[in-house]
Amino acid sequence: KLAEEKKLSLDDPIARWLPADLIEKIPNGRIITVRQLLDHTSGIADYEEISIILREYRNPDVPATYKDAMWQGINESPLYPPGTNYTYSNVNYILLTLIIDNASGVPYEDYVTRNIFVPVGMNDTFIQETNHIPGPHMTATQRGENDTYADMSNLYVQFDRGAGDIVSTTADLNLFHRALREGKLISKSSFAAMEKPSPQSREQGYGLGYMTTFNAAANLTLQGHGGGYPGSFTLWDYLPEKDTYVTLNLNSADMSTENLKMVRTALLTYLKN
């Protein structure tokens, strides 16, 4: 959207938008582009999310900041020269929020609220900035020891700025997905660039914040994204063969990768039939 507003170019080096002292500490910081942050070919490592979440759970009054997470990933970089491989890294999104701050002239939180949440009518969607989630949102429960369960819902997630700090509902996410695909937020040509997978992502089918995969069991194409935290996982899909939008949030504490695949395949098979 900022590229369409002529406020930046996706092929700008990130050095144009980030402070010089930060760029000096990012390996390959002077040659990484905005596009390479978006398609995760920057070579910047991710942070250890679980350890940060557990730290906050044990001491919720001392939240980790996005800088804690950002520096953890930067200090583990580079993974490879920019543009030569693909590694999903939330640190890319943290850096993108800093670029949005500078290019738009307002904080990232204000920019997405004014330009996405409000126009689309996402009334139950907001940036989480305190360790309390009000409203109609599911809890995130995680199995602990001796059949106990920990409620991870109210963690302050500002360490994940731009990558996991938005609280929403399945209904709002469907509204957003439809608006995105129908050209109400960005142009059809910009969206076509989003959904075009990079060669480096291979079977992940990852474009610019958007991915395309194929579920062989249900014989359906899936376009969208997914992600989660301990005790909560969201699948956000468009099914082109059915012209159907599906958003699913799972709050089972025992949702392993294999179980997740089973639930998703069962749902897709039902929709197909």
C-alpha positions as CSV (number, residue, x, y, z in Angstrom):
1,K,0.0,0.0,0.0
2,L,2.9,2.4,0.8
3,A,4.4,1.5,-2.6
4,E,1.1,2.4,-4.3
5,E,1.1,5.7,-2.4
6,K,4.6,6.4,-3.8
7,K,6.0,6.6,-0.3
8,L,8.6,3.9,-0.9
9,S,9.6,1.2,-3.4
10,L,9.7,-2.5,-2.6
11,D,13.1,-2.6,-4.2
12,D,14.5,0.2,-1.9
13,P,17.5,-0.9,0.2
14,I,16.3,-1.1,3.8
15,A,19.2,1.3,4.6
16,R,17.1,4.1,3.1
17,W,14.5,3.7,5.8
18,L,16.3,2.4,8.9
19,P,18.7,4.2,11.2
20,A,22.3,4.0,10.2
21,D,23.4,2.6,13.5
22,L,20.9,-0.2,13.1
23,I,22.0,-0.9,9.5
24,E,25.6,-1.2,10.5
25,K,24.7,-4.0,12.9
26,I,22.5,-6.0,10.4
27,P,24.7,-8.3,8.4
28,N,24.3,-7.4,4.7
29,G,22.1,-4.5,5.9
30,R,23.2,-2.2,3.1
31,I,22.1,-4.6,0.3
32,I,18.9,-6.2,1.7
33,T,15.8,-4.7,0.1
34,V,12.2,-4.2,1.4
35,R,11.0,-6.9,-0.9
36,Q,13.5,-9.4,0.6
37,L,12.1,-8.7,4.1
38,L,8.6,-9.3,2.7
39,D,9.4,-12.6,1.0
40,H,11.8,-13.8,3.7
41,T,14.9,-14.1,1.5
42,S,16.8,-11.5,3.6
43,G,19.0,-14.1,5.4
44,I,18.0,-12.6,8.7
45,A,17.4,-15.2,11.4
46,D,14.3,-15.6,13.5
47,Y,14.1,-15.3,17.3
48,E,13.3,-18.1,19.7
49,E,9.6,-17.4,20.2
50,I,8.8,-20.1,22.8
51,S,11.5,-19.0,25.2
52,I,10.2,-15.3,25.1
53,I,6.6,-16.4,25.6
54,L,7.5,-18.6,28.6
55,R,9.5,-15.8,30.1
56,E,6.6,-13.4,29.8
57,Y,4.2,-16.1,31.2
58,R,6.3,-16.5,34.3
59,N,6.7,-12.8,34.8
60,P,3.9,-10.9,32.9
61,D,4.7,-7.6,34.5
62,V,8.1,-7.5,32.7
63,P,7.2,-7.7,29.0
64,A,9.8,-8.3,26.4
65,T,10.0,-5.6,23.8
66,Y,10.3,-5.9,20.0
67,K,14.0,-4.8,20.3
68,D,14.7,-7.9,22.5
69,A,13.4,-10.2,19.8
70,M,14.9,-8.2,16.9
71,W,18.4,-8.3,18.3
72,Q,18.2,-12.0,19.0
73,G,17.6,-12.6,15.3
74,I,20.1,-10.1,14.1
75,N,22.8,-11.5,16.3
76,E,22.2,-15.0,14.8
77,S,22.5,-13.6,11.2
78,P,23.4,-14.0,8.4
79,L,22.0,-17.3,7.4
80,Y,23.0,-16.8,3.7
81,P,23.5,-13.9,1.2
82,P,20.3,-12.0,0.6
83,G,18.1,-13.3,-2.2
84,T,19.7,-16.7,-2.3
85,N,17.4,-18.8,-0.1
86,Y,14.2,-18.7,2.0
87,T,13.8,-18.7,5.8
88,Y,10.6,-17.5,7.5
89,S,11.7,-15.0,10.1
90,N,9.5,-12.7,12.3
91,V,12.4,-10.4,12.6
92,N,11.8,-9.4,9.0
93,Y,8.3,-8.1,10.0
94,I,9.7,-6.2,13.0
95,L,12.1,-4.4,10.6
96,L,9.2,-3.7,8.2
97,T,7.2,-2.0,11.0
98,L,10.1,0.4,11.6
99,I,10.1,1.1,7.8
100,I,6.3,1.7,7.9
101,D,6.9,4.1,10.8
102,N,9.4,6.1,8.8
103,A,7.8,5.9,5.3
104,S,4.2,6.7,6.4
105,G,5.1,9.3,9.0
106,V,2.9,7.6,11.7
107,P,3.5,4.6,13.9
108,Y,2.7,1.3,12.2
109,E,-0.1,0.7,14.7
110,D,-1.9,3.8,13.6
111,Y,-1.3,3.2,9.9
112,V,-2.8,-0.3,9.9
113,T,-5.7,0.8,12.1
114,R,-6.6,3.8,9.8
115,N,-5.9,2.1,6.5
116,I,-7.0,-1.5,7.1
117,F,-9.1,-2.1,10.2
118,V,-11.4,0.9,10.0
119,P,-12.1,0.8,6.2
120,V,-12.8,-2.9,6.2
121,G,-15.0,-2.7,9.2
122,M,-12.9,-5.0,11.4
123,N,-14.5,-3.8,14.6
124,D,-13.2,-6.7,16.8
125,T,-9.6,-6.3,15.7
126,F,-6.9,-4.2,17.4
127,I,-3.2,-4.1,18.3
128,Q,-2.5,-5.8,21.6
129,E,-0.6,-3.4,23.8
130,T,-1.5,-4.6,27.3
131,N,-1.6,-8.0,28.9
132,H,-5.4,-8.3,28.7
133,I,-7.6,-9.2,25.8
134,P,-11.2,-7.9,26.0
135,G,-14.1,-8.8,23.9
136,P,-15.2,-11.9,22.0
137,H,-11.9,-13.7,21.6
138,M,-10.9,-17.3,22.2
139,T,-8.5,-18.3,25.0
140,A,-5.2,-20.0,24.3
141,T,-4.7,-22.9,26.6
142,Q,-1.5,-24.9,26.7
143,R,-1.0,-28.2,28.5
144,G,1.5,-28.2,31.3
145,E,2.7,-30.8,33.7
146,N,0.4,-33.2,35.6
147,D,-2.6,-32.5,33.3
148,T,-2.6,-28.8,34.2
149,Y,-3.4,-26.2,31.6
150,A,-1.9,-22.7,31.3
151,D,-3.9,-19.8,29.9
152,M,-1.5,-18.0,27.5
153,S,-4.2,-15.6,26.2
154,N,-3.2,-12.4,28.0
155,L,0.4,-12.2,27.2
156,Y,1.8,-8.9,26.1
157,V,3.1,-9.6,22.7
158,Q,4.8,-6.4,21.7
159,F,8.0,-8.3,21.1
160,D,6.3,-9.7,18.0
161,R,5.5,-6.2,16.6
162,G,4.2,-6.6,13.0
163,A,4.4,-10.4,13.2
164,G,1.9,-11.4,15.9
165,D,0.6,-8.4,17.8
166,I,-2.8,-8.2,16.3
167,V,-5.9,-9.6,18.0
168,S,-8.8,-10.5,15.8
169,T,-11.7,-12.8,15.2
170,T,-12.4,-15.3,12.4
171,A,-15.2,-13.2,11.1
172,D,-13.0,-10.1,10.9
173,L,-10.2,-12.1,9.2
174,N,-12.6,-13.3,6.5
175,L,-13.7,-9.6,5.9
176,F,-10.0,-8.7,5.6
177,H,-9.2,-11.5,3.2
178,R,-12.2,-10.7,0.9
179,A,-11.3,-7.0,0.9
180,L,-7.6,-7.8,0.0
181,R,-8.5,-10.2,-2.8
182,E,-11.2,-7.9,-4.3
183,G,-8.9,-4.9,-4.6
184,K,-10.4,-2.8,-1.9
185,L,-7.1,-2.3,0.0
186,I,-4.5,-2.5,-2.8
187,S,-4.7,-2.8,-6.6
188,K,-5.2,-6.1,-8.3
189,S,-1.7,-5.9,-9.8
190,S,-0.2,-5.3,-6.3
191,F,-2.1,-8.3,-5.0
192,A,-0.9,-10.4,-8.0
193,A,2.7,-9.6,-6.9
194,M,1.8,-10.6,-3.3
195,E,0.5,-14.1,-4.4
196,K,3.4,-14.9,-6.8
197,P,5.7,-17.3,-4.9
198,S,9.4,-16.6,-4.9
199,P,11.6,-19.3,-6.5
200,Q,13.6,-19.5,-3.2
201,S,10.5,-20.6,-1.2
202,R,10.0,-23.7,-3.3
203,E,7.2,-25.9,-1.9
204,Q,6.2,-23.3,0.7
205,G,4.8,-21.2,-2.2
206,Y,5.6,-18.0,-0.4
207,G,5.2,-14.6,-2.1
208,L,5.0,-11.2,-0.3
209,G,3.3,-12.1,3.0
210,Y,1.0,-14.6,1.2
211,M,1.4,-18.2,0.3
212,T,-0.1,-20.7,-2.2
213,T,-0.1,-24.5,-1.4
214,F,-2.0,-27.5,-2.5
215,N,-3.8,-30.0,-0.2
216,A,-3.6,-33.3,-2.0
217,A,-5.9,-35.1,0.4
218,A,-8.7,-32.7,-0.3
219,N,-7.6,-31.9,-3.9
220,L,-7.9,-28.1,-3.2
221,T,-5.6,-25.1,-3.6
222,L,-5.0,-23.0,-0.4
223,Q,-4.1,-19.4,-0.6
224,G,-3.5,-17.3,2.6
225,H,-1.3,-17.7,5.7
226,G,-1.3,-19.3,9.1
227,G,0.4,-18.9,12.4
228,G,0.0,-19.0,16.2
229,Y,1.3,-19.2,19.7
230,P,1.2,-21.9,22.4
231,G,-2.4,-22.9,22.7
232,S,-3.7,-21.1,19.6
233,F,-3.3,-21.5,15.9
234,T,-5.1,-19.8,13.1
235,L,-5.5,-20.9,9.5
236,W,-6.5,-18.2,7.0
237,D,-7.4,-19.6,3.6
238,Y,-9.1,-18.8,0.3
239,L,-10.1,-21.8,-1.8
240,P,-10.1,-20.7,-5.5
241,E,-11.8,-23.9,-6.7
242,K,-14.7,-23.2,-4.4
243,D,-14.5,-19.4,-4.3
244,T,-14.7,-19.7,-0.5
245,Y,-13.0,-18.0,2.4
246,V,-12.2,-20.1,5.4
247,T,-10.7,-18.9,8.7
248,L,-10.2,-21.4,11.5
249,N,-8.9,-20.8,15.0
250,L,-7.9,-23.8,17.1
251,N,-7.3,-23.4,20.8
252,S,-6.5,-27.0,21.7
253,A,-3.5,-27.3,23.9
254,D,-2.6,-30.6,22.2
255,M,-2.7,-29.5,18.6
256,S,0.4,-31.2,17.1
257,T,1.4,-30.6,13.5
258,E,-0.1,-33.9,12.4
259,N,-3.3,-33.3,14.3
260,L,-3.5,-29.8,12.7
261,K,-3.2,-31.4,9.3
262,M,-5.9,-33.9,10.1
263,V,-8.3,-31.1,11.2
264,R,-7.6,-29.0,8.2
265,T,-8.0,-31.8,5.7
266,A,-11.3,-33.0,7.3
267,L,-12.7,-29.4,7.1
268,L,-11.5,-29.0,3.5
269,T,-12.9,-32.4,2.4
270,Y,-16.3,-31.4,3.9
271,L,-16.2,-28.0,2.1
272,K,-15.3,-29.7,-1.2
273,N,-18.2,-32.1,-1.0
